[in-house]
Amino acid sequence: MSRFLLNQHLVEEQLPAGMVMLDAIRRHRGLTGTKDVCREGDCGACQVLLGKRLVGGLRYQAVNACLLPLGAAADGHVVTIEGLNGERLNPIQQALVDNGAIQCGYCTPGLVMALTGFFLNSLISDEHAAVDAAAGNLCRCTGYAGIKRAIKQLCRQFDLSGSPMGRRIEDLVHWQILPAYFLTVSEMLAAVPHQEKALPDAVFVAGGTDLFVQKPAWLQAQPLNFLPASEDGIRHEGGKCVIEAATTIEQLRTSPLFQQWFPSVAQDFELICSAPVRARATVGGNLVNASPIGDLAVFFLALDAWLVIASAIGRRTVALKGFFQGYKKTDLQAGEQVLEILFEKAAAQSFSYEKVSKRTHLDIASVNSAMSIEHAGGRIIKAHLAAGGVAPVPFYLAATSAYLQGKAITAATVLEAVNIAQGEIAPISDSRGSADYKRLLLRQLIFAHFLKLFPDTIYWKQLHAR
């Protein structure tokens, strides 16, 4: 049984914990304003709000109902478009109408949810951030100019900089973006008994954003253990950075601490997936998934990261570069789960992440790559280079990394590193590009890493001339 608040009513669903919320609200509750389209988290038509009680208060995120299992919503507040509707259009709905951002209206409920999630979470009324919040919503007929005009109007109409998070819900109710019942949700949730029951031999589920694309029917028939969300899972211990595995990609992207170490991470991680997917997808899940083009796997391989793995019998520590055993295979044993990812802070001294895909945004990589370099006096002390899309696993380029250690930072060093890298990789031709294309991409990405990190030392003309 899954017990949660659905709009204004407490519901108890006697349905499999692995059934996705989209099916529960449409088929069993008749709330058909949430649309059923891609079932892969790509279109945004099924977005709902998921509210959870955290230490700092109630926190909402716009998420895809097609990838949200019922068990993950236990003790929370699920809001569908019906839960936002009133006798009149609210300001977000009205702005979409006024700016010609609606034709058939099929995509509109998810778009309203995405923008409501933005106003619930953003510190300031930043148009770029608001567009990114809506970037996971495909519009099949309207075109995006009207949507962007509506976003611009809303950001000018409502100034979030004067609305601290502690009273954000009250302000949104005052602005009529949220209906008045949101003021009593905390009290209603406080009356919901906490559900926490670990099942033996169950499948661990964190965000589930890939699991529920690949195996939705199978998961409905399995016992599931839902891993608790991480509230503040990024910390600095001595000379190490420690990240809890349940930390979401969005938490990582927006963490002030992580941004100190990786100044471009907010922009880099916008390339990984859409905002509603980032709100659920976890660091540990990305690693355990073991995709050959896993973005975070490549990122942390280049930091020479380690994993803390736990089971009922104890803990062990494994180097990430030894964790991937083959295509979609890892060193994780039955009953084990990844608890933490850690790396030496020194590895972030000079770091670069690059990704090439058919689309710039909201696409999986043809090839992605990351490199970290510790250096002094024009020489490389340590180097770690990783790439995705060039092997059956997220690939740590051990020979290239070893070659770079101790070398002078020159164009000749870069060119030789490229040659060594070409001998290490084994890309295949597939829908994301030919093997030759992927070899060329990795060559160019290695150039890009050095040009970005050492612009006063390495010049494109030096590399191009050779």
N, C-alpha and C positions, 0 to 999 in steps of 0.2 A: 504494500500500500504506500502511495505517495501522497503526503498531505502538504498543501500549500495554499496561499491566498491567490485566487484568480480574479483579477480586477477588484471587486468589492466583496467577494464571497470566499469563505474558507471551503475548500473542496478536498475530498478524500477519494483518490482514484485507485480502484482495485484493478489496476492494469500493470503489465510488466514494467519494471523500473527502466528497462532499456527501450521502451516505446518512446519515440520522439514526440516532443510537445506539439508539433504541428498536427500530428494525427489525433492526439488527445483533444485539442481544442476545436478542431474542425469536425471530426467524426463523432466524438463523444459529448462535446459541449455545444455544438452547433454554432461556434463563433467563426463564421466563414469570411470575415473581413481580412483575416490573415490568409494570404494566398499560397497555394501549393504549386510550385513550378519546378525548379531545377533539382531540389533535394541534394545539393552539393555545396550549399553556402555561397554560390557564385552570383545569384541574381538579387538577393536582398528583399524579395517580395514577401517573405514570411517573417520578417523581423518583429520581435516583441521586446519588451523591456523585462529584464530579470533583476529584481531587487533582493539583496542579501543583507542580513544584519552583520555588521562588522564592529570592531572595537570603537571606531570613530563615529558610528551611527549607520543609518541605512544607506546603502550604495547601489545605484542602478547602472546597468549596462544594456545597450541595445545588442541583442544576440539573434542568431538565426534559429528559428524554431525547428527547422528541419534537422538540425544537428544538436539540439538540446534534449537529452534524455529526461524523462520524468523524474528519475531519482536524483538528478542534479539540481532540481528545483525544490526539493524538499525543504520545508521551513522558510521558503522564500516567497516573494511576491512576483507573480507573472502578470504583465499588463499587455493586453491585446489592443487593437485599435478601438474596439468597443469600449475599453476602459478609459479611453481619452475623449471619446465623443460626448458632446453635450447637446443642448437644444440649438446652439449656434456653432458655426465653425470656430475653432480656437485660432489664435494668431498664426500658428505655423500652417494650418490648413488654409486659412484665408490668404496668406502670403503666396502660397502655391497657386491658388486660383487667380489672384490679382495679377500675377506675373506670367500667366500663360504656361504654367508648369504642369498642367494636367490635360490629358485628352481622354483616353479610355479609362484612366483611373486605376487600372489593374495594379500598377506598381506603387501607387500613391500611399497605401497604408504602411508599407515598409519604409518608404521615404520619410513619412511623418515620424515613425518610430526612431529612425536614425537621427533626425534632427532634434527630437525630444531628448534622446540620449546625449547628444552634444550639449544641449542647454543644462542638462543635469550634471555634467562632468567637467566642462571646460572652465578654466579659471578666468579667461577673458573671451570677449566676443571677436575672435580671430576668424576672418573669412576663410583663410587657407585651411585652418583646422576644421571648420564647419564643412567645407567641401570634402575634405578627407573623410569626415564622419559619414558623409553620404556617398562616398566613392564606391561602396559595395552594392549600390542600388542601380541596376540596369533599368533604363527607361526605354521601352520598345517603340514609342511613337512620338513622344513630346519633343525630344531633343533637350540638351543640357543647358542651353542658354537661359531658358526660363527658370530652371531650377537654381542656377547660379544667381540670377537676379533676385529670386525670392530669398536666398541665403544672405545676399548682400543687404537686402531690406531688413531682414530679421536681426542681423548683427548690429545694424545701426539703430534699430528700434529698442533693443534690449541690451543694456550695458552690464555684462557679467562681472566686470572688474569691481563693481560696487556691491556684489552679491557674494559674500563669503560662503564657503561650502556648508558651514554650520547652519545657515538659514536659507540654503538654496531652494529647498522644496517650498518653504513658505513664500519666497519671492516668486517662484514659478506659478504657484497658486494665485498670488496677487496679480500676476501678469496674465492669468487665465490660460497659460500654457498647460498647466495641470489642473484637473478638477479638484474640488475642495476635499474630497475624501482622502486624498494623499496625506492630509494633515493628521489623520488618525491611523495610518497604516502601521506605524511603529507599535502602537498599542495593540492593534489587531494581531500583529506578528508575535508580540510578547506572549499572547495567549496560546500560540501554537506549540505543542510539545516538541522538544528537540528530538529528531530522529537520527540515531547513529547506531548502526548495528553492522559490525564486520562479519561477513560471511566467509566460511572456510572454502578454499579452492575457487575463489571468485576472481573474475577478471577485474583488474584495476582500471578505473576510468578517471581521467582528470578532465581535460577539455573535451576530448572525444571528437574533435573537428575533422580528423581523418578516419578514425574508427567508424563513425556513423555514416561516412560516405562509402567505405569499403565493405562493411559487414553489418548493415542495419538489421536484417532479418535474424542473423545468427545471434546478435547481441540481445535481442528480445527474449531468447530462450536460455540465456546464461545468467547465473548469479553474478551480480556486479557489486564491487566495492568502490564507492565514489570517494576519491581522495579530496581532503579538505583544501579549500583555496588558500593561497598564501596572501597574507595581508601586507606584510612588509618583509619580503623575502630576499632583499639584497643588502648585504652588509660587508663591512671592511674589518677583517680580523688580522692584526699585525700587518704583514706584507701581502696578504692574500685577499682576494675578493671571493665571497661565498654567496651563491645564489641557490635558493630553495627550488627544487625541481618543479613545484606547483606554481611558480611565478609565471604569469602570463607574458606573452610577447609584448602586449601593450604596457604592462607594468614595467617591463625592462626598457621599452622604448622611451617612456616618459619619466623614468627614475632620475631625479636630479643627481644622485650619486653616480649612476652609470653614465650619465651625460658628462660628468666631470672627467671620467676616464676615456670616454669615446664621444668627443664633441659632435660628430656627425651622425650619431646613432638614431636620433629622431627622424632624420631624413632617410637614412639607409633602410631602416625597418619599415618605412612607409612602402617600400618596394616588395615587402614579403607577402602581404595579403591584405584583405580589407579590414576595416576597423572592427566589425562584429566578430570576425574570425580571430583577430588579435586579442579581443576581449576574453576569449575562451581558450585559445590554444596555449599550451604551456611549454616551457623550455624542456622539461623532462620528456614530454610527449614527443616533441620534435626529434629528440635524440633517440628515444626508444623506437620510434617509427623507422629509423635507419634508412630513410630514402637516400638514394645516391646524390640527390640534389637538395638535401635538407639544408635550408639556409642557416639555421642556428648551429647545426652540426659542423658546417664549414667554418663558421665564425669562431666557435670555441676550439676547434682543432688548431686553428692558427694561434690560439693563446696557450697551446700545450696544456689544456685543461684536464682535470681529473674528476672522476665521479665517485661519490659516496653511495654505496649500494647497501640496502638493508633487507633482512629477512627475519623470520622468527628466531633464528639461531645466532644472529649477530650482524656485524657490519664488515664490509671490506671496501677497499679503495682500488679503483681501476683507472689506468690512463685512458683517456678518450680515444687516443689513436690506436689502442689495442681493443677497444670495445666493439668495433664493427668487424664481424667475422665473415661476412659474405653478403650477397644481395638479400636485404631485409632480415639479416640474421645478426644477433648481438650476443654478447657474453652474459646477458641476463638469464638467470636460472629460474626455474619454477618457484613461485612464492617470493621472489625478490622484487624490489622496486628501487628506483633511483631516488635518493633523498636530496642530494645537493650536487652542484657543479662548482668547482673552485679552480682558480688559477692565480698565478703570481701577478701582483699588480705591476711589476716591472715589465711584463709582457705587453702592457698597454702603452709603453713609452711612445712608440711609433706604430700605428696600426691602420690598416686600410682594408675596406670591404668593398667588393665590386660584384655586380650581378648583371647578366645580359639575358634577356628573354624576348620573345616575339613582341609582346607588349611591354611598355615600360612599367606599368603598374598592374597589379592584380593578375599576375601570371607566374607560373613556375619557371625556373631558370633553364636556359639551354646550357649555360656554364656559369657558375658562381665561384668566387675565389676570395680568400682573405690572407693577409700576411701581417705578421708582427715582427718588428726588428728592435733589438736593443743595440745601441751603437754609442761610440765615443771616439772623438778625434778622427772622424772620417772613416772609421772601420766598424764593421759589423761584429758585435760580441756574440749575439744569439739571433737566430732567425727561424721562423716557423711559417711554412707556406702550406695552404690547403686549398682544395678545389672540389667542386661538385660537377657531375655530368661528364666526368672523364674516366670513371671506373665503376665497378658494381657497387661501391660503397662511397660514402663521403671520404675523400682521399687525402691523407696526409702525405705530402711529397717529401719523404725522408731524405732521399739522396740530394735533392735540390737544397733542402734546409741545411743539411750537413755541409754542402759545398760553400754556402754563403757565410758560414761561421768563420770569422777572422779575416774576411776579404775586405778590400778597400771598396768604398762606395763609388763605383765608376760605371760608365757605360759598358766597358768590356766585361765587368763582373755580371751585369744584368744579362748581357747577350749569352754568356756561357751558362748562366742559370736557366735561361729559356731552353737552351739545347739539352741540358740535363733533364729538365722537366718533360720535354717531349719524349725522352726515353723511358720515363717512369709511367706515363699514363697509357690507358688502353680504352679510349672512347669508342662507342658504337654509333652507327647511323640509326636514327629513329625520327619520330615526328618533330623533335626539337632541333634537328639539324644533322648533317652528315658528320662522320668521324673526322674528316679533314677540316670541316668548319669549326668543330669543337677544339681541335688542336690549334687552329688559328686564333680562336677566341681566348684560349688560355695564354697564348703568347702575348696577345694584346693586353690582357688583364694584368699579367706580370709587369709589362711596361707601365701600365696605369698605376700600379701600386708604387713603383719607384718614382714615377713622375709626380705623384701626389705627395709622397713622404719627403722627397728630396728635390724640390723644384729648383733649388739654387745649385745643385750638383749635377743632376741628370737632366739632359735636354733631349727633346723628341728628335731633333735633327741628328744628334749623335747616334741614336738607336736606328733611325730610319736609314741613315747613310750606310749602315752595315748590314 
